[in-house]
Amino acid sequence: PAGFLLDLGNEKCPIMGGDVDGKTFSHWNGLRIGHCCPPCIEDLLAAPEKALDEAGIEWRDAARLVETVKAASGEERKALLAEAARKYEIVRAPEGEE
């Protein structure tokens, strides 16, 4: 898949609450969310906002940043990407920035 992707860096699975295993992730709205096991991916994607909110995972600022970066260009986009890199791991750069 293509497109800008930020890792939320969550340490606990938003579904089961267990430690993230470091190899199981879901991708939703430009965000990579860690899980403790593969079955949790489907559960998260059924109601992602609710699951992330209930788990206390801060995701809204990251989601806004993803959308802002996608809409920006030129120097503004470069500045936003630098901001994103300070706060999150950039898993996949936006198209044209690879």
Summary of the structure (lengths in Angstrom):
residues: 98
radius of gyration: 13.6
end to end distance: 13.7
largest distance: 41.1
contacts: 278
relative contact order: 0.22
helix: 42%
strand: 17%
